[in-house]
Amino acid sequence: MQTKIQLTESDIPTHWYNVVADMPNPPAPPLGPDGQPIGPEALVPIFPMALIEQEVSAERWIPIPDAVREALKLWRPSPLFRAHRLEQALGTPAKIYYKYEGVSPAGSHKPNSAVAQAYYNQQAGIRRLATETGAGQWGSSLALAGQMFGIDVRVYMVKVSYEQKPFRRSMMETWGAEVLASPTGLTESGRKILAEDPASQGSLGIAISEAVEEAATHDGTNYALGSVLNHVCHHQTVIGQEAKAQLEKIGDYPDVVIGCCGGGSNFAGVAFPFLADKAAGKAVRLVAAEPASCPTLTRGHYAYDFGDTVGLTPLMKMYTLGHDFMPPGIHAGGLRYHGDSPLVSQLHQEGIIEAVAVPQLATFEAGVQFARCEGIIPAPESCHAIRAALDEALACKERGEPQTILFNLSGHGHFDMAAYDSYFAGRLEDFAYPEAAINAALEHLPKVG
Ligand SMILES: *Cc1c(COP(=O)(O)O)cnc(C)c1O
């Protein structure tokens, strides 16, 4: 009975997979303020050319530079586990596998893209990166990557998390990053928000505005985003490529692949390499699991919207709850973004991938059961994927039908024990995002065409 399926360093993928090559329709282009598609040159003030080329690429395979593969060796290939104990506890005929990304130094999948982004910026002569972070996972990943490639990192951290999650902040500072509570008085965007609401607790959208503004107005400083964009989705495909190789090693293949979905990058990472097979005719379901309190894919509008609150980014066609969305205070901080990856959005709109929304309490219930069976304490974000996987496994039991389920365990929850505390103390509640707020967001969407 094999539990842990491992690869060796030489099995780390040599290329990133670009799903655009296998999409039935080309991606909807990003638009500028005039409503016209933007060219790559519009992104030059904030991104290095190599990443812009990846952002607009339609090539199926993008080579991973040696220096990036070397950096990835610190934690890759990541292990794939068969969840024997969990299967037994559920009494399901399903086989459950999970790919574990919590083995990176920052404890999640996010360094997979952070090291690539730091590398290309270093190659372009950039000395400093500005970025945002919600709960701190992306900020810590970029701080780590900045340290590896000799780049200074400034992180605009959503104020409520800055105050509630001091250890993520210490982690970023340990890796040499500077961390500011957003909104700050240092940017025009921050000052504008503070003028409207001096007590603003911040949001991802606001922090993005601040970081983008800093990068756009300073030579030698670029911007880095931890999810949503095409190049970030490409970078994460090392996850699914490895998982495929690991399953192949033991002669298995999934019927369903699941990832939790905030901006879409870890879902894309685990699912897109299987989408290549699906495009070639193979039967495999791909399921994105999101919070019922931030139901972007399942209840949002598919429309052009800004990626940030102030409106500094190009317009992207995606599922959105509106760029002025103020997230309810759920604990899965990494899933509280108003929008979603345009690639994931379009694939959902075209019916190629599925999405489910799961309520908060049921995700913690699943996470605790998982920890007690499998040992690993999952990040609250990852608990959404676990919930969806358990629901699939229980449905198999109901139907008396064996299936093979693969999910991505995007990170560990060692910095989120306060959320587990709240769950055990009965202080967490379910919150379904109200229909009225979803409709109201429509009114504020930028008018295009
Ligand atoms: C950031 C994060 C997520 C959500 O981001 P995606 O881009 O949707 O993957 C999920 N899990 C963990 C552990 C995270 O840190």
The ligand as an SDF file (V2000), in Angstrom:
LIG
                    3D

 15 15  0  0  0  0  0  0  0  0999 V2000
   -3.0480   32.4820   -1.6560 C   0  0  0  0  0  0  0  0  0  0  0  0
   -3.4880   31.1340   -1.3400 C   0  0  0  0  0  0  0  0  0  0  0  0
   -4.5970   30.5560   -1.9970 C   0  0  0  0  0  0  0  0  0  0  0  0
   -5.4380   31.2730   -3.0100 C   0  0  0  0  0  0  0  0  0  0  0  0
   -4.7810   31.7850   -4.1100 O   0  0  0  0  0  0  0  0  0  0  0  0
   -4.9430   31.1760   -5.5860 P   0  0  0  0  0  0  0  0  0  0  0  0
   -4.2510   32.1410   -6.4620 O   0  0  0  0  0  0  0  0  0  0  0  0
   -6.4070   31.0750   -5.8740 O   0  0  0  0  0  0  0  0  0  0  0  0
   -4.2810   29.8660   -5.5660 O   0  0  0  0  0  0  0  0  0  0  0  0
   -4.9170   29.2540   -1.6720 C   0  0  0  0  0  0  0  0  0  0  0  0
   -4.2380   28.5590   -0.7570 N   0  0  0  0  0  0  0  0  0  0  0  0
   -3.1890   29.0880   -0.0910 C   0  0  0  0  0  0  0  0  0  0  0  0
   -2.4920   28.2570    0.9430 C   0  0  0  0  0  0  0  0  0  0  0  0
   -2.7770   30.3830   -0.3660 C   0  0  0  0  0  0  0  0  0  0  0  0
   -1.7290   30.9090    0.2700 O   0  0  0  0  0  0  0  0  0  0  0  0
  1  2  1  0
  2  3  1  0
  2 14  2  0
  3  4  1  0
  3 10  2  0
  4  5  1  0
  5  6  1  0
  6  7  2  0
  6  8  1  0
  6  9  1  0
 10 11  1  0
 11 12  2  0
 12 13  1  0
 12 14  1  0
 14 15  1  0
M  END
$$$$
